[in-house]
Amino acid sequence: MRTIAIANQKGGCAKTTTAINVSAALAAAGWKTLLIDLDPQAHASFGLAANIRSADKSVYNILTNLPEKRQPLAACIMPVSPKFDIVPSNIRLSTLEQELKDQEDAVSALSRVLSSIQETYAYVILDCPPSLGFLTFNALRAADRVIIPIDMSAFTLMGVGKLLGMLELLKKKTGHAPHVNALATLFDRRTKYSQAIIEEIRTFFGERMLQTVIRPNVALKQAVSGGVSIIDFDKNSNGAQDYSALSLEILRIDKAEEAEKSMAPLLSDQAPEEREGMPSIPAVATEPLEFEKKEVTFQIEAPAAKDVYLAGDFNGWEINNEGMLSSRENGRWEKRVALASGRYRYKFYVDGEWMLDSKNPEQEPNVFGTLDSVLNIYLPQDPKLIPDIQSRKKRVLAWHLGGISSGRGERYAIHL
């Protein structure tokens, strides 16, 4: 069984559309597929006309520890079409994090549940919520592969760095490292703007970007309104063709990875190009994605402090010497960090206490019930790739954000 998480906290990127229709396409190709709706808003469930009003037949019931609410996974599975099933969601799922907050290894709750259907399904598709909290972390923990849908908008890559940071944290904490692929969505090849954006995405992801692209298609919206997949709504539409192509690409990739895995014990002592009688095999990308970065200066006023550290998504929230701020004049502490485009949560750790950046108004709740400061950075890779940057001044504000500036005295775009 293969488990694929469809994840991106950015709205409007066709995340749920992709989850629904790649599931349907895999099923249409003959692979028994289960879609699990992990979004309390239940958009995937709505999109397949699933019964989300059931009080005890949802994804909440397979994950809760409350005996009176708990249900086996098999009891919550609802058929959609031949070889295609769904576990629907409802708003009660939003309470799960609070219920499991004291449970050991709560982030593996979904992974443990899925172990019961290893022989039942070929594919499990996880539709993640549009956030990077407890439910998404559970999905990433359970997934063999993470597909990140990325639409053709100006700030499309801003949240990707944060998601990749969560994957790095997952690897560090659990040793689990799912494969990661980017999927271009809402791509209109007729426009230069879409061409520019997709080239930027390819630059970021390299070989990890899927070859299939999803084109804008009104039939995709009509299918959701009708409570069916695009495969059942109009199999000849562009949407059906694109998601069928995506399912075939996933199958090819999985088959190639299985073959490589089975050959690894025999070939582990030599690099591909060193094996006599064998053609050279391109190396599989295993290093983290390299992003263009700029130096950011974080500052905090703490005249009485003895030690000040910076921790956030960019360093796995670790308190160590690398995150220590330097003391400057007038009680000011300072730390410079090289950051790529993305959305980063962070805090200062002052003499053993966590502190928000008081000069940064942007904050968001974390999984512990407190707040984190949030920094959004957009760094164009090449002005030619992002046309009309100046025309979007209403959406972007260049400022220092409490002393945050580039090391060269430049300001850079912060999306508010």
Secondary structure, DSSP 8 states (H G I E B T S, - for coil): -EEEEE--SSTTS-HHHHHHHHHHHHHHTT--EEEEE--TT-HHHHHTT--TT-SSSSHHHHH---TTT---GGGG-EEEETTEEEE---GGGGGHHHHHTTSTTGGGHHHHHHGGGTTT-SEEEEE--SS-SHHHHHHHHH-SEEEEEEESSTTTTTTHHHHHHHHHHHHHHH----EEEEEEES--TTSHHHHHHHHHHHHHHGGGEEEEE----HHHHHHHHTTS-HHHH-TTSHHHHHHHHHHHHHHHHHHHHHHHHHHHHHHTTS-GGGSTTS--------S-----EEEEEEEEE-TT-S-EEEEEGGGTT--SGGGB-EE-GGGEEEEEEEEESEEEEEEEEETTEEE--TT---EEE-TTSSEEEEEEEB--S-TTTSTTSGGGTTTEEE--TTT--BTTS---EEE-
